[in-house]
């Protein structure tokens, strides 16, 4: 077996050159020669001329700049290509980019015999085995995105099948190897790094909008308002992404078309006018809109541009104090009335949406009784002066108030409140016929119920506030729900026309309420209302009563209990319980019925022996504890029924069909609820 012969891996990188036809036959902008071939020296010497390039934009080459694809080379202003330091391996190709504001072009420098640097393949030998082939793999070949690169399997020439986009993939890591006819690797794989050289194909864009800035009026020149920042997707290491900013348009353009300046490199917007021109109250519009342009290629004319709108608001500061529109205001109000009586108007040049405009009013004199209040109308900024405590013409017919106005926000240090920030309000009180006033109100008396008809309860007293008019007063009843009262229309004496009953449904918690009117002799007459509260003391005028009044019992009952009776009384303690329960002896034979006390309000009725089926009336006498006591006799109807085989028959007795146990249960339940 013969030893393996070293292989030569020769990679030819192809560059597609854009050929343009010049309309001007006398001068074609660009490089006069676009492809150069240089023999690889042993070493490129620092600052030693390598070759001369000739570029023309046909307009004098003003602001001509060169860029070299390798950071180790530069092009001098005379077109000479030189190395920046001593270097041996620079690769096989260099690209030189020249541009002016009017034209740009690219030249290719092929280094014949060039030594590979990282990212390129070395030539090992040229006598590789016959019938061996080159194979290319990696991202962009057999990995997504597939098919971008391909290699001539015989010559090793690598080519590009479609346009590359650096902003999608900037570097491709490929691998080259040689194989025999069966596909078996003979040499490699050797890495091949393909770097996509950036072209200026992306415009700057502003991604963070909307852009809104604020600056206080009167700010000193050079105040920073905001920063505008654009993004360029091109290679940040090249001028393709080197941005410069400028203001294309300012709206409005008053009082100066150049109110603002933008730092071309940082994008900071600052004020450039004097503080006097930055006065919100004198500006045509406190909102400015700037069209900001970002241009790549360091702002050269060949650079791509993007724009955005910056909105700048001139914010208000409280440099104007509020002023009353006049020094004195007049108002009239009827005595006894409340509410707004006058609106005080002010002027303020500051921004109506801020606390520098909103007014705050204060009464500083003339309001000792706190009869007046003033509040700000949030829509109009006016001061709404109100009467909150009714005024009395007879006490004072005129009032004079001193009002001051301030802003919610403090004034700036060099501005103060002047005489125009105070005003006087003259208020005239109009006399009206006021209704008489009862004193006291309510009027209260205490009487026993059942006092004799015609008893005097009290004499009401009402006075006329209109003391200067000398009017007379007449009295009448306004509300007397039970019809128990009468009032003398001249002197106001109130007496009874019926018996006062504490237990009446018109009495609430022992208190009876009546209303009276006092009417003066004015034209038209005025009326006042007074309330009389009569507290009624209880007397023992209601006899107690028992419940229930019907009971059943079986004729053969072993339990001879008949019913539990309860008693109630409409009167109050001590005219109620404890109650005394008795069987009226004169109407019932002895040794048949028995009644026993359970507590102060209940007693048990029982039989001493069984009775025949029939109806029996048992007179029950109940007496309360009043002094003197009151007694009531009520018949308890007892139905003796036939009880056989769990059936109760009271037909013969004409009784209701309730069993004795049921009646006892009902009675016990009533007892438990008391």
Secondary structure, DSSP 8 states (H G I E B T S, - for coil): ------------B---------S-SS--SEES--EEEEE--S-B-BT-EEEE--EE-SS--TT-EEEESSTTEEE-TTSEEEESS-BS---SEEEEEEE-SS-EEEEEEEEET----TTS-----S---TT-EEEEEEBTTTBSSTTSEEE-TTT--EEESS---TTT-SEEEEEEEEE-TT--EEEEEEEEEEE----S----B--S--EEEEEETT--TT-EEEE---B--S-TTSGGG--EEEEEEEES--S-S-SEEE-TTT-EEEE-S-TTT--TTTSS-SEEEEEEEEESGGG-TTS-EEEEEEEEEEE--S-S--EESSSEEEEEEETT--EEEEEE-EE--S-TTSTTT-EEEEEEES-TT--EEEEE-TTT--EEEEE-S---TTT-SEEEEEEEEEESS---TT----GGGEEEEEEEEE------EESSSSEEEEEETT--TT-EEEE--EE-S-TTT---EEEEEEE-TT--EEE-TTT-EEEESS---TTSTT-BTTEEEEEEEEEE--SS--EEEEEEEEEEE--S----EEE--EEEEETT-SS-EEEEEEEE-SS-TTSS-S-EEEE-GGGS-TTTEEEEE-SSSEEEEEESS---SEEEEEEEEEE-S-SS--EEEEEEEEEEEEEETTEEE-TTTT-----HHHHHHHHHHHHHT-
